[in-house]
Amino acid sequence: MGKEPEVIERDIEATRGDLTRNVDELADRVSPSRVVGRKVDSVKGGVGSVRDKVMGSAHSAAGSTPNVTGKASDAVSGVASRAEGSPLAAGLVAFGAGLVLASLIPASDKEAQLAEQAVDAAKEHGQPVMDQAKAAGQEIGDNLKESATEAATELKSSAQDSAQHVASEGQHAAQEVKHDTQG
C-alpha cells in the first residue's frame, strides 16, 4: 500500500517549511534595499582600507585617489547590474554615485562665486530682521529698566517707612521702660 496520511502530512509540512525559507532567502537577496546596503558596506570597506593606506604617508595618499574612484565606479557598475529592472534601486544607485563623484571633484570658481553671492544676499536680507530683533530687545530692556527702577524706589520707600516705624517703636518702648523704673 501507499504511505500513511500522517507521513504524507509531515512531508508536506517539511516541504512547505523549506519552500518558505528559500523564498525568504531569495527575497532578501534581491531586495533593492538589501542590495544597495550590501554594496554600500562594500564601498565603505574599500574606502576604509584606502583611508588606512592614506594615513600611512602623504605620498600614498596621492596615489590612492584613482583607487577610490575605481572602487566607487566598480561598486556602482556592480549594483547597477543587480538593480536592473528596479527603477527605485537604479535611482538610488545613480544618486549615490553622483554624491561620491561630487565629493571627489573640487568646487569650481563659478560655484564658489555663487556661494559667496548667496551668503551676501542672506546677510543683506537678514539685516532688517536683525535690526527688528535688536529694537525689540532694546524695548524689552527699557521696559525692564523702568520696572526695576520702580521696584527699587518702592523698596527704598518701604525700607524707610519700616526704619521709621522701628525707631518710633523703640522710642515708645524706651519711654515705657523709663516710666516703669521711675514709677
Secondary structure, 3 states (H helix, E strand, C coil): CCCCHHHHHHHHHHHHHHHHHHHHHHHHHHCHHHHHHHHHHHHHHHHHHHHHHHHHCHHHHHHHHHHHHHHHHHHHHHHHHHCCCCHHHHHHHHHHHHHHHHHHCCCCHHHHHHHHHHHHHHHHHHHHHHHHHHHHHHHHHHHHHHHHHHHHHHHHHHHHHHHHHHHHHHHHHHHHHHHHHHC
